[in-house]
Amino acid sequence: MAMRDTISNKLQEAFTPENLQVVDESHLHEGHAGHRPGGETHFRVYIVSDAFKGKSRVERHRMINSALTAELAGRVHALAIQAKAPGEG
């Protein structure tokens, strides 16, 4: 399974988001630290979930990082996160 799909599945299961996009940006980082042949190293996540209501930006990032512990310890070098609660601009 592609890493993008693994990340999507884990976030879907953990947060039941209203909106979720996982973008593989590895091609933008060729020649930089952490890039490997074949990509799947740098991702951007856009997620909207009720689970983030009342949580700070740092708390939201920690929640996502916790859900993706194995991936972040393995092949994923970088994860950019935009996490919001429904109704946030």
N, C-alpha and C positions, 0 to 999 in steps of 0.2 A: 504494500500500500504506500502511496506517495505520502511524504511527510506533511504536505498541506492538508491532505485528507485526514491523517491521524490527528493533527492539531484541531481541525474542524470538528471531528467526532468527539474528542475529549472535551472541548469547550461547549459543544452542544449538550453533552451529557451533564456537565458540571453546572451550567448556568441557564439552560433552557432559554436562550436569547430570542428576542423579537427580531433581531437583525444580527447577522454574523457574516463577515467577509475575512478570509485569510488569503493574503497575497504573498506569493513567493517573489521576493525582490533580489534573489541571489545574483541574478545576471547584472545587477547594478553595482555589485561589489567584487567583480572579477579583479584579481590582483591585490585585493585588500586582505587584511588579517581575517582569518577564519573561513575564507572562501575555499571550497574544495571542488575539484572537478566533478561535474554532475550536479552541482548546485545543492538546493535544499538546505541552505545554511542560514539564510537571512529572510525573515518574514515580517509582515505588517498585519496586525489584527485590528479590525474595527468590530466592536461588539456593543450591543445595547441589551441590557438585561435588568429585570427587577432586583436581581441579587446585588446590584451596585447602589441601590437607594440608600442614602445616608452614609455612604462610605466615601472616604477621601480618595484622592487620586492614587496615593501610595498604597492604601488598603486594597484598592481595585487591582493594581498591578501585582501585589503580593498574592491575591486570590488566583489570578491567572497563572502566575509563575508556579504556584503550588500545584495547580491542575496539570501543569506541563513539566513537572520535575524531571521525569525521565528523558524527555526530548531535549530540555535545556542542558542536561548533563551529558548528552550524547551529541547528535549531529547538528542540532540547532545552535548556531553561534550568536545570533542576534534576533531579538524580538521587539519590534516597535508596537506599542499598544495604545489604542484609543478606546477607552471603556467608558460607557455612559449608562445612566439610568434612563428609562423612557421619559420623554418630555424635555430632556436636557438638550440645549442647543449645540 
